[in-house]
Amino acid sequence: MTISGKDFINRIDHLKSEIWVDGQKMVGKVSEHPAFRGVMRSKAQLFDMQNDPALRDVLTFISPKTEKRVSFSYHQPKTKDDLLFRKKATELWARANFGLLGRSPDYLNTGLMILATSHNLFSAKDKKFGDHILQNYEYAMEHDLTFTHTFINPQVNRSISYLEGSEENIAAKVIGENREGIIIQGARLLATQGGITDEILVLPAGGNFIEEAYIYGFTVPSNAKGLKFICRGSFVNDEDSSFNSPLGSRFEEMDSIVVFDHVLVPWEKVFLYKDLNIVHRFYSGVNFNTMLLFQSVIRMIVKTEFILGLAESIIKAINISEYQHIQDKVTEIIAALEIMKGLHLSSRMNAELDEWGTMIPDAKPLHAAIHYYPRVYPRLVEILQLLGGSGLILLPTEKSFESPIRKYIDTYLQGSNSAAEDRVMLFRLVWDLCMSAFGTRQTHYERFFFGDPVRLAMGLYNGYPKKEYTNRVEEFLKEDV
Ligand SMILES: Cc1cc2nc3c(=O)[nH]c(=O)nc-3n(C[C@H](O)[C@H](O)[C@H](O)COP(=O)(O)OP(=O)(O)OC[C@H]3O[C@@H](n4cnc5c(N)ncnc54)[C@H](O)[C@@H]3O)c2cc1C
């Protein structure tokens, strides 16, 4: 059953997960903490949208089990129309935050859905593991749970030959098991929104598989005993003023290191355990990445639309549209937008059913998009900076407009067709996307959120079907003129 925004906030507050911010263990309600208040409200808005009668049909479907409305993000697509349903819903949610919430609930709910539809894979050696992922998915769907996830070990030593040999565990590993479950000790990085989701999905991290203790996959409630989220410094900037921090005050998601201090993960939450075969099949056979990319590319399109809107607004504010290089720069944004839209459309048009009956978008254009966007996004940000010039630096605060100095600001910071206050609000918005700590993190997010761009490119190169093209070259070379 879909929950309301208030239900979401109450549920996360009640968890009382162990969250550390600025060296302090969180006490009181996480939803009232300055580092989390804004993002939790923005997420709450998404849950409320699901219950809005005008949007309900776009954002929910009837659960086949309980016949209650549940979130679109848990829906298993079986036809191309189902993919269109998913696309429209994802787009609607992304537009509510301009694509700035990388971890809106649909991201990992989609991941859980695809794991569950492939549950037979996890049952290969022991049926219970497949059952566990299915049961956890069904529970999450019926209770509208939200997840964060982690699939990376701490960045201590990334050398190819590195094998962890320290006395104290660094990368999280299984150190024991008993009748109740498995015991995990060590750390994972990083979990965006760590501590403000119901559960965390933990996937095999790669690298260390020479030892079975590193081969596991499970979900665990964020308030499990011994689970700690150590947050970075907040990038909200000014949580009291949406004028000063238009984006940070609403959409700062927070990132955290996840520490497992002897965390007992109940067996019923474990879906992958000490089975290297399944890990290999998981990466090659389960369409986990493809479905996550289907969601992510929509978010990126919405974000690019936002950037285009910002660019045009700057141009109007200071009247620079007549210059060819300005038009050329905005055309770069338009081209990026159309490329991303085309790639997404192509993935949907060429979708095919997988062996478990799920309609899977064509992975190739989606992988092309995740190759392209981390490279073009920094350029889009640079274009906004080049259009804005000093306007992105001369940004008086909200209080300046309430002070006796206002009359000067009103005169000297007005726009070609706008009052100074409106012009400063616009430029602050652009600054928060491309120059504040919040904005710089957004750029870093687009570069890395799906993995290291270099290794993603290697994956695309190695997996892309190229034979047909080399064949054509060979045929031509054989031709006798
Ligand atoms: C803002 C942000 C949010 C994120 N949120 C999440 C999240 O919610 N959940 C999650 O699980 N992860 C998250 N990530 C982590 C993300 O998955 C990783 O950043 C990404 O996989 C790269 O890993 P790394 O950061 O450890 O970089 P590294 O792997 O340490 O890479 C550092 C540099 O070394 C190079 N390098 C390292 N090893 C190799 C190699 N074997 N071959 C070639 N080059 C190599 C890389 O190319 C890069 O230049 C997030 C990251 C960011 C920046």
The ligand as an ORCA input file, in Angstrom:
! r2SCAN-3c Opt
* xyz 0 1
  C      28.328     11.598     -5.003
  C      28.467     10.109     -5.047
  C      27.423      9.314     -4.599
  C      27.540      7.930     -4.615
  N      26.515      7.143     -4.113
  C      26.681      5.810     -4.018
  C      25.691      4.977     -3.415
  O      24.638      5.441     -2.985
  N      25.926      3.654     -3.313
  C      27.081      3.101     -3.768
  O      27.244      1.893     -3.653
  N      28.037      3.852     -4.329
  C      27.869      5.186     -4.461
  N      28.857      5.951     -5.017
  C      30.151      5.300     -5.258
  C      30.427      5.044     -6.684
  O      29.888      3.822     -7.038
  C      31.956      5.027     -6.803
  O      32.402      6.355     -6.633
  C      32.429      4.516     -8.125
  O      32.107      3.164     -8.268
  C      33.958      4.640     -8.258
  O      34.581      4.016     -7.174
  P      35.539      4.838     -6.222
  O      34.888      6.119     -5.862
  O      35.962      3.949     -5.141
  O      36.768      5.243     -7.145
  P      38.059      4.381     -7.395
  O      37.680      3.030     -7.874
  O      38.908      4.406     -6.178
  O      38.741      5.193     -8.555
  C      39.659      6.302     -8.334
  C      40.486      6.467     -9.585
  O      41.295      5.309     -9.790
  C      41.034      4.694    -11.052
  N      40.985      3.226    -10.861
  C      40.821      2.564     -9.679
  N      40.813      1.241     -9.889
  C      40.939      1.051    -11.221
  C      40.953     -0.097    -12.066
  N      40.831     -1.340    -11.569
  N      41.071      0.084    -13.394
  C      41.190      1.335    -13.923
  N      41.179      2.462    -13.167
  C      41.043      2.324    -11.834
  C      39.639      5.217    -11.446
  O      39.471      5.246    -12.868
  C      39.658      6.623    -10.853
  O      40.281      7.507    -11.735
  C      28.741      7.327     -5.066
  C      29.783      8.144     -5.521
  C      29.661      9.513     -5.521
  C      30.811     10.347     -6.008
*
